[in-house]
Amino acid sequence: MLQVIHVSKRYSEDRLVVDDVSFSVDKGQIYGLLGPNGAGKTSLMLMIATLLKPTSGSILIDGLSAPRDTLKIHSQIGFLTTEVKLDPLSTPNRLYDFFAELYSLPKDKIAQTKMEDFNRFGITPFADKRIVDLSTGMKQKVSIAISLMHRPSLIIFDEPTNGLDILTSKQVTDYLLELKEQGRTILLSTHIFQLVESLCDRIGILVDGHLVAEGSSEELTDLTGSGNFEEAFFKIYTEHHKE
């Protein structure tokens, strides 16, 4: 489904943020990208979402590649990052309809998916309230609903539970597992070890732009001789990070 092949990104002569990264994610898998701030996770996700051009290497999504197949790729991916900012003076209703039109969704389908998504995340009572008046958790749920309205086959989430309370985080993680059961492919970046362990089939650890280890949480724990996955991550990070 997703193939990242020897991808690098250089912003300047002395700033290489992603260095020769390769990995693949099969249909119906959740793949976690784990690493400290500045490791290259967001840059890598932006390249996969076609919002940033790799300096070298290639990215295939179901055999499609940018820039040749950019429009087709956009119809197959949903991308959510903490950097997404909703129009503060608009409402969930208006925003949902606006983006649905951009995706050229049929009007009868828009009404159906909106009802499903708003009911799932408890957005319905707030559908006509201004975004500026919503809680952080409700804004995040509106963002998730909008990013998945076209039912993409590849979902790219950068810190989807960032700033959310326990109950809202549980709603989001349960939904990710449901999407996996539907056969959708999910690329997930997070700093939360428990989330990685409970959700991800495979994990890639990024350190200073390099993919330095890959496997399930159990495999990485065994590989490092650690007592748990969190301990394994810090061993891997310490081994590969250069001051």
Phi, psi and omega in degrees: 000302178242127176233122174251118192238105176050050183272132175229153174222122178241123179273333178202176183304324183251017180228087176260109188264334175228127189234101172054055182267131176225134171194167178222153179229126181277162176302135178079013178254151168251121181247126182259132172258120185235135178175164180289169173303138180087003182283343180111005184298309184294319177300319179296317180294322178297324177291319178297324180278004179068016180270353179216136183270128176297147173289324176205165182093180182219156179229126179243132175240105184055038179085355181266148178220149176270152003274353185303317188245029188304314182296320177295320179298317181300329179285345184253352183242151169237129186234125178229127177229157179294346180280349179293129180241121178279147177302114187295337183262357176271183180234161176305319179300308184294319180295317180300313180296320181298310182289329176297322177293323177298326178277359181058038177284141177300145185299322179292328177288324178301313181298319182292312182292326178297315179299316179298311185290317181294321179291320181301315186260009178068029182276336188311313181295344183249011189300330183249015175271151179291145180304322182299336182266001181269156176288166178301317180297318181292321176300318180295320180292323175296318179298318179296315179301317181291319184290340182247009186299331182268010176053062184290156178275335176240125182244125182245111184240120177256106181055060185292339181255012182298125177078007182266152175283174187300315183292318179293320177301319179296319177301315182293314182293323176298322180293321178298320178293323177295319178296322176298317179297333178281357179092012180276151181261134186232128172251121190234127173248130180201159174261359188267110184299318182298323179294317179298313182295320186279335187253323197271133174286320177222155184227136172246129182258120179259129176226120179052041176085355181255141170276104191261344179202150182209141178156184174285167179298323179293317180296318181290326177294314180294320182301323183265359182064036184263165179277337179202172186291323180300316177297321179298317180301313183292328175296315180296317180298314181297323181292326190253343182284134178250126179291000000 
